[in-house]
């Protein structure tokens, strides 16, 4: 069997199903990084390139519509 590699450092563990369903309508880079299981810097870089649906800047910070991000990542929300 292949060994599972756990992300470390700037990476975070993902959300459970209950936590995903209770996310607010607009989230920040930290929450998107946790959803996608990537680094926060990667989220900001991809948002700057225009590769993330539902991304917008508010007061110099990136914000994201949760439903659009979840749909892009293939995560179902109820």
Legacy VTK file of the C-alpha trace (Angstrom):
# vtk DataFile Version 3.0
C-alpha trace
ASCII
DATASET POLYDATA
POINTS 78 float
0.000 0.000 0.000
1.135 3.526 -0.736
1.924 5.688 2.243
-0.296 8.732 2.701
1.664 11.976 2.894
0.222 14.518 5.308
0.597 18.186 4.351
2.711 20.277 6.703
3.840 23.855 7.119
1.546 26.420 5.516
-0.973 23.776 4.473
-4.045 23.031 6.548
-6.327 20.074 7.019
-9.634 20.238 5.157
-13.107 20.869 6.507
-15.593 18.218 7.577
-18.987 18.056 5.835
-20.725 19.792 8.740
-18.155 22.586 8.774
-18.556 23.146 5.020
-22.329 23.423 5.385
-21.956 26.049 8.138
-19.507 28.336 6.307
-20.745 31.911 5.767
-21.676 33.203 2.290
-18.384 35.119 1.931
-15.055 33.696 3.101
-11.401 34.758 3.089
-8.183 33.280 1.745
-7.569 31.142 4.825
-10.890 29.332 4.466
-10.411 28.812 0.709
-6.912 27.444 1.335
-8.347 25.014 3.856
-11.115 23.966 1.433
-8.669 23.408 -1.435
-5.913 22.080 0.849
-3.321 24.436 -0.578
-1.183 27.261 0.762
-2.779 30.660 1.505
-0.230 32.297 -0.796
-1.352 30.024 -3.639
-4.962 31.137 -3.174
-4.000 34.819 -3.312
-1.807 34.259 -6.372
-4.517 32.369 -8.275
-7.160 34.955 -7.328
-4.866 37.691 -8.632
-4.572 35.816 -11.940
-8.371 35.559 -12.149
-8.476 31.765 -11.931
-10.888 31.550 -8.983
-14.621 32.021 -9.511
-16.367 34.413 -7.140
-13.183 36.213 -6.051
-13.230 39.934 -5.309
-11.115 42.432 -3.412
-12.536 44.271 -0.436
-10.320 46.751 1.354
-7.107 45.262 -0.002
-8.040 41.690 0.977
-9.356 38.868 -1.154
-12.867 37.634 -0.417
-14.688 34.742 -2.069
-18.295 33.652 -2.525
-18.464 30.277 -0.812
-20.973 28.702 -3.210
-18.919 29.593 -6.295
-15.654 28.370 -4.789
-17.228 25.104 -3.636
-18.730 24.550 -7.088
-15.358 25.184 -8.746
-13.627 22.760 -6.384
-16.359 20.130 -6.811
-17.515 20.316 -3.181
-21.227 19.843 -2.516
-22.914 22.159 -0.026
-26.375 21.588 1.337
LINES 1 79
78 0 1 2 3 4 5 6 7 8 9 10 11 12 13 14 15 16 17 18 19 20 21 22 23 24 25 26 27 28 29 30 31 32 33 34 35 36 37 38 39 40 41 42 43 44 45 46 47 48 49 50 51 52 53 54 55 56 57 58 59 60 61 62 63 64 65 66 67 68 69 70 71 72 73 74 75 76 77
